[in-house]
Amino acid sequence: MASQGPNNTHNAAHVPGQAQGLLPEEFKDQLTYGLGDFYNVESVIKRLAGNGQRGYVDDDLDSAMFDRPKSFAVDYRENVYVADKNNYTIKKITKSSIVKCRATKCRV
């Protein structure tokens, strides 16, 4: 388990070859990304969010759409933030299974 730093932040590690982002040490071998999808890899690849098609939709985990997710981070509340490169947005995946735009060119 990653140690917690000041203000309940996790010490994070870069994951070479995977999503090129920061995440807590305990996830470094479990997360990766695909074209338009964001995956959690354990013993089997399973989709964390995304419907398998490129696009822009904020919704539940199965309906959400990404376009070239590039980087991600996990906060101490276990929310996942995804840099959705071709949509020019940062999307938040909440513990309540909702994907929503949090920054830059959010669409209504």
C-alpha positions in Angstrom: 0.0 0.0 0.0 1.3 3.5 -0.8 2.2 5.6 2.1 0.2 8.8 2.7 1.9 12.1 2.7 0.8 15.5 4.1 -2.9 16.4 3.7 -3.8 12.7 3.1 -2.2 12.6 -0.3 -0.7 9.4 -1.6 2.9 9.1 -2.7 2.5 8.2 -6.3 4.7 6.4 -8.8 5.1 6.8 -12.6 4.0 3.7 -14.5 6.3 3.3 -17.6 4.4 2.0 -20.6 1.0 2.5 -19.1 -1.1 5.6 -19.4 1.9 7.8 -18.5 0.4 9.2 -15.4 0.6 9.0 -11.6 -1.2 6.6 -9.4 -0.8 5.1 -5.9 1.9 2.5 -5.7 -0.6 -0.3 -4.9 -2.2 0.2 -8.3 0.9 0.4 -10.5 0.5 -3.1 -11.9 -3.3 -3.1 -12.1 -4.2 -0.1 -14.3 -3.8 0.6 -18.0 -5.8 2.2 -20.8 -7.1 1.3 -24.3 -8.4 3.3 -27.2 -11.5 5.0 -25.9 -11.7 2.9 -22.8 -10.0 2.9 -19.3 -9.2 -0.5 -17.9 -8.4 -2.1 -14.5 -6.1 -5.1 -15.1 -6.0 -7.7 -12.4 -6.0 -11.4 -13.5 -8.4 -10.5 -16.3 -8.8 -7.3 -18.2 -12.0 -5.6 -17.2 -13.3 -2.2 -18.3 -13.3 0.5 -15.6 -15.3 3.0 -17.7 -16.2 3.5 -21.3 -18.4 1.8 -23.8 -15.7 0.7 -26.2 -16.3 3.5 -28.8 -14.5 6.8 -29.2 -16.5 9.9 -28.4 -17.6 12.3 -25.7 -20.3 11.2 -23.3 -20.4 11.8 -19.5 -22.7 9.2 -17.9 -22.6 6.0 -16.0 -19.6 3.7 -16.3 -21.0 1.6 -19.2 -22.3 4.6 -21.3 -19.4 7.0 -20.9 -17.2 7.7 -23.9 -13.5 8.8 -24.0 -11.3 9.7 -26.9 -7.6 8.7 -26.3 -7.3 8.8 -22.5 -3.7 9.5 -21.9 -3.0 10.0 -18.2 -4.8 9.4 -14.9 -4.5 9.9 -11.2 -6.3 8.5 -8.1 -7.1 10.8 -5.2 -7.3 9.8 -1.5 -11.1 9.4 -1.8 -10.5 6.8 -4.6 -11.8 9.0 -7.4 -10.0 8.5 -10.7 -9.2 11.5 -12.9 -8.6 10.8 -16.6 -6.9 13.2 -19.1 -9.1 12.6 -22.1 -6.6 13.8 -24.7 -8.7 14.2 -27.9 -11.7 15.7 -26.0 -9.4 18.2 -24.3 -10.9 17.4 -20.9 -10.2 15.9 -17.5 -12.9 13.5 -16.5 -13.6 12.3 -13.0 -14.8 8.7 -12.3 -16.5 8.7 -8.9 -16.9 5.9 -6.4 -20.7 6.1 -7.2 -19.9 5.0 -10.8 -20.4 8.3 -12.6 -18.1 9.8 -15.2 -18.3 13.6 -15.5 -16.1 16.4 -17.0 -14.2 18.4 -14.4 -12.0 20.7 -16.4 -11.2 22.5 -19.7 -13.7 22.0 -22.6 -16.6 20.4 -20.9 -19.7 20.0 -23.0 -23.3 20.5 -21.8 
